[in-house]
């Protein structure tokens, strides 16, 4: 093979030789469902080592838990929707009252716009 075809690995698209068996994966997921369903993948991996003496990396466990719909990443969790605040009547009334106070004739702006007493 010559050119770009010769650079592509022949293992591409095939499962890894270092892959865990399907029975082991199912065992780990059953333990997680039974004991650690509320845990994230990092803590669940630590508990599997501590209590069951099963060593699985947190990243592998995270991928398995996501595939089995046991855990959802923060990015994929539904975002909370808040009420928009820009065009509400209450805010427009507040704005109008604030502008009215600024333009009132009580002399506040005149007293504060000049230099401080004793500086002239």
C-alpha positions as CSV (number, residue, x, y, z in Angstrom):
1,X,0.0,0.0,0.0
2,X,1.3,3.4,-0.9
3,X,0.2,6.9,0.1
4,X,-2.4,7.7,2.7
5,X,-3.8,4.2,2.7
6,X,-0.5,2.9,4.0
7,X,-0.6,5.2,7.0
8,X,-4.0,4.1,8.3
9,X,-3.8,1.4,11.0
10,X,-5.3,-1.9,10.2
11,X,-6.7,-2.1,13.8
12,X,-8.9,0.9,13.2
13,X,-12.5,0.2,14.0
14,X,-11.8,-3.0,15.8
15,X,-12.0,-3.5,19.6
16,X,-8.8,-3.3,21.6
17,X,-6.9,-6.4,22.7
18,X,-6.8,-4.9,26.3
19,X,-10.5,-4.5,26.5
20,X,-12.3,-5.8,29.6
21,X,-14.6,-8.7,29.1
22,X,-18.4,-8.1,28.8
23,X,-19.0,-10.3,31.9
24,X,-16.6,-8.2,34.0
25,X,-18.3,-5.0,32.7
26,X,-21.7,-6.3,33.6
27,X,-20.5,-7.3,37.1
28,X,-19.1,-3.9,37.8
29,X,-22.2,-2.1,36.5
30,X,-24.4,-4.4,38.6
31,X,-22.4,-3.5,41.7
32,X,-22.7,0.2,40.9
33,X,-26.4,-0.1,40.4
34,X,-26.8,-2.0,43.6
35,X,-24.6,0.0,46.0
36,X,-23.4,3.2,44.3
37,X,-26.2,4.5,42.1
38,X,-26.0,8.0,43.6
39,X,-22.2,8.2,43.3
40,X,-20.2,9.8,40.6
41,X,-17.7,7.7,38.7
42,X,-14.7,8.9,40.7
43,X,-16.1,8.0,44.1
44,X,-17.7,4.8,42.7
45,X,-14.3,3.7,41.4
46,X,-12.7,4.3,44.8
47,X,-15.5,2.4,46.6
48,X,-15.1,-0.5,44.2
49,X,-11.4,-0.8,45.1
50,X,-12.0,-0.3,48.8
51,X,-15.0,-2.5,49.4
52,X,-15.0,-5.1,46.5
53,X,-11.3,-5.1,45.5
54,X,-12.1,-4.4,41.9
55,X,-9.8,-2.0,40.2
56,X,-11.3,0.0,37.3
57,X,-10.2,3.4,36.2
58,X,-12.6,6.3,36.9
59,X,-12.6,7.1,33.1
60,X,-13.5,3.6,32.1
61,X,-16.2,3.5,34.8
62,X,-17.5,7.0,33.7
63,X,-17.9,5.7,30.1
64,X,-19.6,2.5,31.2
65,X,-22.0,4.5,33.5
66,X,-22.9,6.9,30.7
67,X,-23.6,4.1,28.3
68,X,-25.8,2.3,30.9
69,X,-27.6,5.7,31.7
70,X,-26.6,5.5,35.3
71,X,-24.7,8.8,35.3
72,X,-25.1,12.0,33.2
73,X,-22.2,14.6,33.0
74,X,-22.9,18.1,34.2
75,X,-22.6,19.5,30.7
76,X,-25.4,17.2,29.5
77,X,-27.7,17.8,32.5
78,X,-30.7,20.0,31.7
79,X,-30.0,23.6,32.3
80,X,-32.4,25.5,34.6
81,X,-34.4,28.1,32.8
82,X,-34.9,31.4,34.5
83,X,-37.5,34.1,33.9
84,X,-36.1,36.9,31.7
85,X,-35.8,40.1,33.6
86,X,-35.3,42.6,30.9
87,X,-38.7,43.7,29.8
88,X,-40.9,43.3,32.9
89,X,-43.3,46.1,33.9
90,X,-42.0,46.2,37.4
91,X,-38.4,47.0,36.2
92,X,-39.7,49.7,33.8
93,X,-41.6,51.3,36.6
94,X,-38.5,51.3,38.8
95,X,-36.4,52.8,35.9
96,X,-39.0,55.6,35.5
97,X,-39.0,56.4,39.2
98,X,-35.2,56.5,39.3
99,X,-35.1,58.9,36.3
100,X,-37.8,61.0,37.9
101,X,-35.7,61.3,41.1
102,X,-32.6,62.2,39.1
103,X,-34.4,65.0,37.3
104,X,-36.3,66.3,40.3
105,X,-36.1,69.9,41.3
106,X,-34.9,69.4,44.9
107,X,-31.4,70.6,44.0
108,X,-29.5,67.4,44.7
109,X,-27.6,67.5,41.4
110,X,-26.7,71.1,41.9
111,X,-25.2,70.5,45.4
112,X,-23.1,67.6,44.3
113,X,-22.0,68.7,40.9
114,X,-19.7,71.4,42.1
115,X,-16.4,71.1,43.9
116,X,-16.3,70.2,47.6
117,X,-16.5,73.1,50.1
118,X,-13.2,74.6,50.9
119,X,-11.6,73.7,47.5
120,X,-12.3,77.0,45.8
